[in-house]
Amino acid sequence: RETNARFFTECSPVLVAAAKALADVYRRGGRLFSMGNGGSSCDASHLAVEFVHPITAGRPALAAINLVADLAMISAVGNDVGFEHVFVRQLLAQGRRGDALIGISTSGTSANILACFAKAREMGIVTIGLTGGDGGKMKSSGVVDHCLVVPTTSIHRIQECHVAAYHILWDLVHTLLADDRG
């Protein structure tokens, strides 16, 4: 509870700013990409499903592409050019200026996620990171526009906060877009 309370107290302004940025992406016809490794890959999948298949009545499907979903692509790129490139290659092929990218890494040090954030920055893609501890390189790199850092090294507490954060992000984005629909 203490970690959750501290995270949401400290990160609420960042979460709201990320929601506003993502709502703007959708207003302009952009799409969301998600990525993560290990347990965070499951969260990246979950996040994409929430946007594509909203279970709340009256909320439209919003474009979200899970970069973890294509195992053949990941294994091919990982084998041929290195695991650091598994998300970058997909973003280069599918991403465009005005899209958004969410990366989830409990440590904030995943090389493939950091590489993709750097490429996204070059491409004019809004970047949102979810991490833990001190934020790692994800926070210090300067390539993440909105970085949500759970202030603990407990992977379980970090992941619990991440799930709550992306559900709140989803809800805020839909609320902001509902204002546009009237």
TARA-V14901 format. One line per field, one symbol per residue. burial: # if it has 24 or more other ideal C-beta (glycine too) atoms within 12 Angstrom, else .. A space follows every 10 residues. Layout:
burial->???
This chain:
burial->..##..##.. #..##..### ###.##...# #######.## ########## #......... .########. ..##..#... ....###### #..##...## ########## ########## #.#.###### ###.#####. #.######## ##....#### ########## ####.##... ..
